[in-house]
Amino acid sequence: MKIFWNKTTVIVLICSVMIFLFGIIGTDLCKIKADTLNYKNKLLILGDSIGAGQTYGTAAEPYGYGGKLNAKLQLLAQYKGLVYINNAHGGDRTQELITRLKSEEVQENIKDSYIISLSIGGNNLLMPLANVISTNNDILGAGTKLGESAQDFENQWVIIMEMIRELNPTAEVYVQTIYNPLTGLNDFDKLIENKLIGNVILINNAIKKPNLIYKYKYNVVDIYELFNNSSDKGKWVHFDLLNGADPHPTDLGYMAMADEYYKIILEKGTPLNNIKIDGSIICLKLGEKLLSWISGWFAMQK
């Protein structure tokens, strides 16, 4: 039988070969394409020593709240693919965090993050408080310094959120309020607490501003209220200015933080594996495009 190699025959043959090849390797190629889209899968911890997991002045990972939270989420099938990264640094205030957000490593981690958690602000108050007490023991004058630091926080908080959202507009961001680290076990602690708490509340109010939450789309994990309202607070903190000035949580305190994060993430978050790109969907779309092109070509030949 003689075959006539006219234009129509050649086009039909080419299209048939394309469809055949698409059926053989199309799905695998599409899955590769889906993987290269690099869906965000990191759980990133940013901030100060609370984020770094310090307790009694030493690194406590994986015993900080971030390590504990990651361990809890990894037990759930929907968060199995999370990759845990901790870029928090002890001693950081908002100004140091802003500097770290400019580093290439941190920026790349932010871009690849599905969940970002921040703990920042405690050192904005504790550092000037410690300086005032150690230099001139001016307890009464500490309020002015703390007030200035709280105002600095509010201004720099907006800069921090702008930088994070510019790098990653879609990540789920969780921000914890700062807590009162004092146990209140002695009169000296109580005197300092009177100067500290008002400014703790100022910083927390800046974090919880509805317009900022709406604009930058973050969730507040209210650690201040969690610690302040719990009868277990004495087991969660051990900051005693007379007998040992360590403002970090105990291991039990970090676990309480992780539990609170876990609860809020399950309430408000979208499970990681629910948004993973499906290669078959991409293949279907490509197939539709190919069939549409073939149908259009045949329509033109009539």
C-alpha positions as CSV (number, residue, x, y, z in Angstrom):
1,M,0.0,0.0,0.0
2,K,1.4,3.3,-1.1
3,I,1.7,6.1,1.5
4,F,1.2,9.7,0.4
5,W,3.6,11.9,2.4
6,N,1.6,15.1,2.1
7,K,1.6,17.9,4.6
8,T,-1.4,16.5,6.5
9,T,0.1,13.1,6.8
10,V,3.4,14.4,8.2
11,I,1.6,16.6,10.7
12,V,-0.6,13.8,11.9
13,L,2.4,11.5,12.2
14,I,4.3,14.1,14.2
15,C,1.4,14.7,16.5
16,S,0.9,10.9,17.0
17,V,4.6,10.5,18.0
18,M,4.3,13.4,20.4
19,I,1.2,12.0,22.1
20,F,2.9,8.5,22.3
21,L,6.1,10.0,23.9
22,F,4.0,12.1,26.2
23,G,2.2,9.0,27.4
24,I,5.5,7.1,28.0
25,I,7.6,9.8,29.7
26,G,5.2,12.7,30.3
27,T,4.3,11.8,33.8
28,D,7.9,11.4,34.9
29,L,8.9,14.6,33.3
30,C,6.0,16.4,35.0
31,K,6.9,15.0,38.3
32,I,10.5,16.3,37.8
33,K,9.0,19.7,36.9
34,A,6.9,19.6,40.1
35,D,10.0,18.9,42.2
36,T,11.9,21.8,40.6
37,L,9.2,24.2,41.6
38,N,10.7,23.6,45.1
39,Y,7.6,23.9,47.3
40,K,8.6,25.5,50.6
41,N,9.3,22.9,53.3
42,K,11.4,24.4,56.1
43,L,10.5,25.1,59.7
44,L,12.7,28.1,60.4
45,I,13.4,29.5,63.9
46,L,14.6,33.1,64.1
47,G,15.3,35.4,67.0
48,D,17.2,35.3,70.3
49,S,18.3,32.8,72.9
50,I,14.7,31.7,73.5
51,G,14.7,30.5,69.8
52,A,18.2,29.1,70.1
53,G,17.1,27.0,73.0
54,Q,19.4,28.2,75.7
55,T,18.8,27.4,79.4
56,Y,21.2,27.9,82.3
57,G,23.4,29.7,79.8
58,T,24.0,26.7,77.5
59,A,22.6,25.6,74.2
60,A,19.8,23.2,75.0
61,E,18.8,22.0,71.5
62,P,16.9,19.9,70.8
63,Y,15.4,20.9,74.1
64,G,14.5,24.4,73.1
65,Y,10.9,25.0,72.0
66,G,11.9,24.8,68.3
67,G,13.4,21.3,68.6
68,K,10.5,20.1,70.7
69,L,7.9,21.6,68.2
70,N,9.7,20.0,65.3
71,A,9.7,16.6,67.0
72,K,5.9,16.9,67.7
73,L,5.1,18.0,64.1
74,Q,7.2,15.2,62.6
75,L,4.9,12.7,64.2
76,L,2.1,13.9,62.0
77,A,1.9,12.6,58.4
78,Q,0.8,16.0,57.1
79,Y,4.1,17.6,58.4
80,K,6.4,14.7,57.8
81,G,8.4,16.7,55.1
82,L,9.4,19.6,57.3
83,V,13.1,20.4,57.4
84,Y,14.1,22.0,60.7
85,I,16.5,25.0,60.6
86,N,17.5,27.1,63.6
87,N,19.0,30.6,62.8
88,A,18.3,32.1,66.2
89,H,21.2,33.6,68.2
90,G,21.5,34.2,71.9
91,G,21.7,37.9,73.0
92,D,20.1,39.3,69.8
93,R,17.8,42.3,70.0
94,T,15.7,43.6,67.2
95,Q,18.7,45.5,65.7
96,E,20.9,42.4,65.6
97,L,18.0,40.4,64.0
98,I,17.7,43.0,61.3
99,T,21.4,42.6,60.5
100,R,21.1,38.8,60.4
101,L,18.1,39.1,58.0
102,K,20.5,40.6,55.5
103,S,22.8,37.6,55.4
104,E,22.6,35.3,52.4
105,E,22.2,32.1,54.5
106,V,19.2,33.5,56.5
107,Q,17.6,35.0,53.4
108,E,17.8,31.6,51.5
109,N,16.3,29.8,54.5
110,I,13.4,32.4,54.7
111,K,12.7,32.0,51.0
112,D,12.4,28.2,51.4
113,S,10.4,28.2,54.6
114,Y,6.8,27.0,55.0
115,I,6.7,27.9,58.8
116,I,8.8,30.7,60.3
117,S,8.8,31.4,64.1
118,L,10.2,34.4,65.8
119,S,11.1,35.1,69.4
120,I,12.6,38.6,69.8
121,G,12.3,41.6,72.2
122,G,13.4,40.2,75.5
123,N,16.9,41.4,75.2
124,N,15.7,44.9,74.1
125,L,14.6,45.2,77.8
126,L,17.0,42.9,79.7
127,M,20.2,44.5,78.3
128,P,19.5,48.1,79.3
129,L,18.1,46.8,82.6
130,A,21.3,44.9,83.4
131,N,23.4,47.9,82.3
132,V,21.6,50.3,84.6
133,I,21.8,48.0,87.6
134,S,25.4,47.1,87.1
135,T,26.7,50.6,86.4
136,N,25.0,52.8,89.0
137,N,22.4,50.6,90.7
138,D,19.8,53.1,89.7
139,I,16.7,51.0,89.9
140,L,14.4,54.0,89.9
141,G,16.0,55.4,86.7
142,A,15.6,52.1,84.9
143,G,12.1,52.9,83.7
144,T,13.3,55.6,81.3
145,K,15.8,53.3,79.6
146,L,13.3,50.5,79.3
147,G,10.7,52.9,77.8
148,E,13.2,54.0,75.2
149,S,14.0,50.4,74.3
150,A,10.3,49.4,74.0
151,Q,9.8,52.3,71.5
152,D,12.9,51.1,69.6
153,F,11.3,47.7,69.4
154,E,8.1,49.0,67.9
155,N,9.9,50.9,65.2
156,Q,12.2,48.0,64.3
157,W,9.4,45.3,64.4
158,V,7.9,46.8,61.3
159,I,11.3,46.6,59.5
160,I,11.7,43.0,60.5
161,M,8.3,42.0,59.2
162,E,8.8,44.0,56.0
163,M,12.1,42.1,55.3
164,I,10.6,38.7,56.0
165,R,7.5,39.2,53.8
166,E,9.6,40.7,51.0
167,L,11.6,37.4,50.9
168,N,8.6,35.1,51.5
169,P,5.1,36.5,51.1
170,T,3.4,33.1,51.7
171,A,5.1,31.4,54.7
172,E,3.1,30.8,57.8
173,V,4.7,33.1,60.4
174,Y,4.2,32.6,64.1
175,V,5.4,35.3,66.5
176,Q,5.6,34.8,70.3
177,T,5.1,37.5,72.8
178,I,7.8,38.0,75.4
179,Y,7.1,36.7,79.0
180,N,8.0,38.0,82.4
181,P,11.1,35.9,83.4
182,L,11.1,37.0,87.0
183,T,9.9,34.5,89.6
184,G,9.0,37.2,92.1
185,L,10.4,35.3,94.9
186,N,12.0,38.2,96.7
187,D,11.4,42.0,97.2
188,F,14.3,42.9,94.9
189,D,12.7,40.9,92.1
190,K,9.4,42.6,92.8
191,L,10.9,46.0,92.6
192,I,12.5,45.3,89.2
193,E,9.3,43.6,88.0
194,N,7.4,46.9,88.6
195,K,9.8,48.6,86.2
196,L,9.9,45.8,83.7
197,I,6.3,44.6,83.2
198,G,4.9,47.8,81.8
199,N,7.4,47.7,79.0
200,V,7.0,44.0,78.4
201,I,3.3,44.8,77.8
202,L,4.3,47.7,75.4
203,I,6.3,45.3,73.3
204,N,3.7,42.7,73.3
205,N,1.0,45.2,72.3
206,A,3.2,46.2,69.4
207,I,3.4,42.5,68.3
208,K,-0.4,42.1,68.7
209,K,-1.4,45.3,66.8
210,P,-4.3,44.2,64.6
211,N,-3.2,46.3,61.6
212,L,0.3,44.8,61.6
213,I,-1.1,41.2,62.0
214,Y,-3.4,41.9,59.0
215,K,-0.8,43.5,56.9
216,Y,2.0,41.0,57.5
217,K,-0.2,38.0,58.0
218,Y,1.3,36.4,61.1
219,N,-0.1,34.5,64.0
220,V,0.6,35.5,67.6
221,V,1.6,32.8,70.1
222,D,0.9,34.5,73.4
223,I,3.6,33.1,75.6
224,Y,3.2,36.0,78.0
225,E,-0.4,35.0,78.8
226,L,0.5,31.3,78.8
227,F,3.2,31.8,81.5
228,N,1.4,34.6,83.4
229,N,-1.8,32.6,83.9
230,S,-0.3,29.2,84.7
231,S,0.1,27.8,88.2
232,D,3.1,26.0,86.8
233,K,5.1,29.2,86.0
234,G,7.4,28.5,89.0
235,K,8.5,25.3,87.2
236,W,8.9,27.1,83.8
237,V,11.2,30.0,84.8
238,H,14.1,30.3,87.2
239,F,15.1,34.0,86.9
240,D,16.1,35.2,90.4
241,L,18.2,38.4,90.4
242,L,19.6,37.7,93.9
243,N,20.4,34.0,93.4
244,G,21.1,33.5,89.7
245,A,20.1,35.8,86.8
246,D,19.1,33.3,84.1
247,P,16.0,34.6,82.2
248,H,15.6,31.5,80.0
249,P,12.9,28.9,80.5
250,T,13.5,25.6,82.1
251,D,13.1,22.4,80.0
252,L,9.5,22.3,81.2
253,G,9.0,25.9,80.1
254,Y,10.3,25.1,76.6
255,M,7.9,22.2,76.4
256,A,5.0,24.4,77.4
257,M,6.0,26.8,74.6
258,A,6.2,24.0,72.1
259,D,2.8,22.7,73.1
260,E,1.3,26.1,72.7
261,Y,2.8,26.5,69.2
262,Y,1.6,23.0,68.3
263,K,-1.9,23.8,69.3
264,I,-2.0,27.1,67.3
265,I,-0.4,25.5,64.2
266,L,-3.0,22.8,64.1
267,E,-5.8,25.3,64.6
268,K,-4.6,27.9,62.1
269,G,-2.1,26.3,59.8
270,T,-2.4,24.5,56.5
271,P,-0.7,21.0,56.6
272,L,2.4,21.0,54.5
273,N,1.5,17.9,52.5
274,N,-1.9,19.3,51.5
275,I,-0.2,21.9,49.3
276,K,2.5,19.8,47.8
277,I,2.4,20.3,44.0
278,D,0.9,17.3,42.2
279,G,2.8,16.3,39.1
280,S,-0.3,14.6,37.6
281,I,-2.1,18.0,37.6
282,I,0.8,19.6,35.7
283,C,0.7,16.7,33.2
284,L,-3.1,17.1,32.7
285,K,-2.7,20.8,32.0
286,L,0.1,20.1,29.5
287,G,-2.0,17.3,27.8
288,E,-4.9,19.7,27.5
289,K,-2.7,22.3,25.8
290,L,-1.4,19.7,23.3
291,L,-4.8,18.4,22.4
292,S,-6.1,21.9,22.1
293,W,-3.3,22.7,19.6
294,I,-4.0,19.5,17.5
295,S,-7.7,20.2,17.4
296,G,-7.1,23.8,16.4
297,W,-4.8,22.7,13.6
298,F,-7.3,20.2,12.2
299,A,-10.1,22.8,12.3
300,M,-7.9,25.1,10.2
301,Q,-7.5,22.4,7.5
302,K,-11.2,22.1,6.9
